[in-house]
Amino acid sequence: MIPELDKLWDMADEQLEHNENLRDEYQEDGDTHRSHYHDGWADAMAWLIDILEEVLDKEDENSDEW
């Protein structure tokens, strides 16, 4: 396991949740500009998480540890 990538995954997951919450909050308030801004960041964090999961999964498959 690559600890740096695992830490990056955790940080991206926290930011994804944060931006999703802000997006939803601004949508409820009718502020579409800020809602779209946070939606873009949420999409970016989801993309990063997907990439990191692929790398971490490959690392786990190649690991000799059980």
VEXSE-916230 format. One line per 8 residues: for each residue x, y, z of N, C-alpha, C. Coordinates in steps of 0.2 Angstrom, whole numbers, padded with zeros to 4 digits. Example, Ala and Ser with C-alpha at 12.3 -4.5 7.8 and 13.67 -1.06 7.14 Angstrom:
BEGIN
0066:-0028:0039:0062:-0022:0039:0066:-0016:0039 ~ 0064:-0011:0035:0068:-0005:0036:0064:0000:0039
***
This chain:
BEGIN
0004:-0006:0000:0000:0000:0000:0004:0006:0000 ~ 0002:0011:-0004:0006:0017:-0004:0003:0022:0001 ~ 0006:0024:0006:0003:0028:0011:0001:0035:0009 ~ 0005:0038:0005:0004:0045:0002:-0002:0045:-0002 ~ -0003:0040:-0006:-0009:0039:-0010:-0015:0038:-0006 ~ -0015:0034:-0001:-0020:0033:0003:-0022:0039:0007 ~ -0017:0043:0009:-0019:0049:0012:-0022:0054:0007 ~ -0020:0054:0001:-0023:0059:-0004:-0030:0057:-0005
-0031:0050:-0005:-0038:0048:-0006:-0043:0050:-0001 ~ -0040:0050:0006:-0044:0052:0011:-0046:0060:0011 ~ -0041:0063:0009:-0041:0071:0008:-0046:0072:0003 ~ -0046:0069:-0003:-0051:0070:-0009:-0058:0068:-0006 ~ -0058:0063:-0003:-0065:0060:0000:-0068:0066:0004 ~ -0064:0069:0009:-0066:0074:0013:-0069:0080:0009 ~ -0065:0082:0004:-0066:0088:0000:-0073:0086:-0004 ~ -0073:0080:-0007:-0079:0078:-0011:-0085:0079:-0006
-0085:0077:0000:-0091:0077:0004:-0092:0085:0006 ~ -0087:0089:0007:-0088:0096:0009:-0091:0099:0003 ~ -0089:0098:-0003:-0091:0102:-0009:-0098:0100:-0011 ~ -0100:0093:-0010:-0107:0091:-0011:-0112:0094:-0006 ~ -0110:0095:0000:-0114:0098:0005:-0115:0106:0003 ~ -0109:0109:0001:-0110:0116:0000:-0114:0117:-0007 ~ -0114:0112:-0012:-0118:0112:-0018:-0125:0112:-0016 ~ -0127:0107:-0012:-0134:0106:-0010:-0136:0112:-0006
-0132:0115:-0002:-0134:0121:0002:-0136:0127:-0002 ~ -0131:0128:-0007:-0132:0133:-0012:-0138:0132:-0017 ~ -0139:0126:-0018:-0145:0124:-0022:-0152:0126:-0019 ~ -0152:0124:-0012:-0158:0126:-0008:-0159:0133:-0008 ~ -0154:0137:-0008:-0154:0144:-0007:-0155:0148:-0014 ~ -0155:0144:-0019:-0156:0146:-0026:-0150:0150:-0029 ~ -0144:0149:-0026:-0138:0152:-0029:-0135:0147:-0034 ~ -0137:0147:-0040:-0135:0143:-0045:-0127:0143:-0047
-0125:0150:-0046:-0118:0151:-0048:-0113:0147:-0043 ~ -0115:0148:-0037:-0110:0145:-0032:-0112:0137:-0032 ~ -0118:0135:-0033:-0120:0128:-0034:-0116:0125:-0039 ~ -0115:0128:-0045:-0111:0125:-0051:-0104:0125:-0049 ~ -0101:0130:-0045:-0094:0130:-0044:-0093:0124:-0039 ~ -0097:0123:-0034:-0095:0117:-0030:-0097:0110:-0033 ~ -0101:0110:-0038:-0103:0104:-0041:-0097:0102:-0046 ~ -0093:0107:-0049:-0087:0106:-0052:-0082:0103:-0048
-0081:0106:-0042:-0076:0103:-0037:-0078:0096:-0035 ~ -0084:0095:-0034:-0086:0088:-0032:-0085:0083:-0038 ~ -0086:0085:-0044:-0084:0081:-0050:-0077:0080:-0050 ~ -0073:0085:-0049:-0066:0084:-0049:-0063:0079:-0044 ~ -0066:0080:-0038:-0064:0075:-0032:-0066:0068:-0034 ~ -0072:0067:-0036:-0074:0061:-0038:-0070:0057:-0043 ~ -0068:0061:-0048:-0063:0059:-0053:-0057:0057:-0050 ~ -0054:0061:-0046:-0048:0059:-0043:-0048:0053:-0038
-0054:0052:-0035:-0055:0046:-0031:-0055:0040:-0035 ~ -0058:0041:-0041:-0059:0035:-0046:-0052:0033:-0048 ~ -0048:0038:-0050:-0041:0036:-0052:-0037:0033:-0046 ~ -0037:0036:-0040:-0033:0034:-0035:-0035:0027:-0033 ~ -0042:0025:-0033:-0044:0018:-0032:-0041:0013:-0036 ~ -0041:0015:-0043:-0038:0010:-0048:-0031:0009:-0046 ~ -0027:0014:-0044:-0020:0013:-0042:-0019:0009:-0036 ~ -0023:0011:-0031:-0023:0008:-0024:-0025:0000:-0025
-0030:-0001:-0029:-0032:-0008:-0030:-0027:-0012:-0034 ~ -0023:-0009:-0039:-0018:-0013:-0042:-0012:-0014:-0037 ~ -0011:-0009:-0033:-0006:-0010:-0028:-0008:-0016:-0023 ~ -0014:-0016:-0021:-0016:-0022:-0016:-0016:-0028:-0020 ~ -0017:-0029:-0026:-0017:-0035:-0030:-0010:-0037:-0031 ~ -0005:-0033:-0031:0002:-0034:-0032:0006:-0035:-0026 ~ 0002:-0034:-0020:0005:-0035:-0014:0006:-0042:-0012 ~ 0012:-0044:-0009:0013:-0051:-0006:0010:-0052:0001
0008:-0046:0004:0005:-0047:0011:-0002:-0049:0011 ~ -0004:-0053:0016:-0011:-0055:0016:-0014:-0052:0022
***
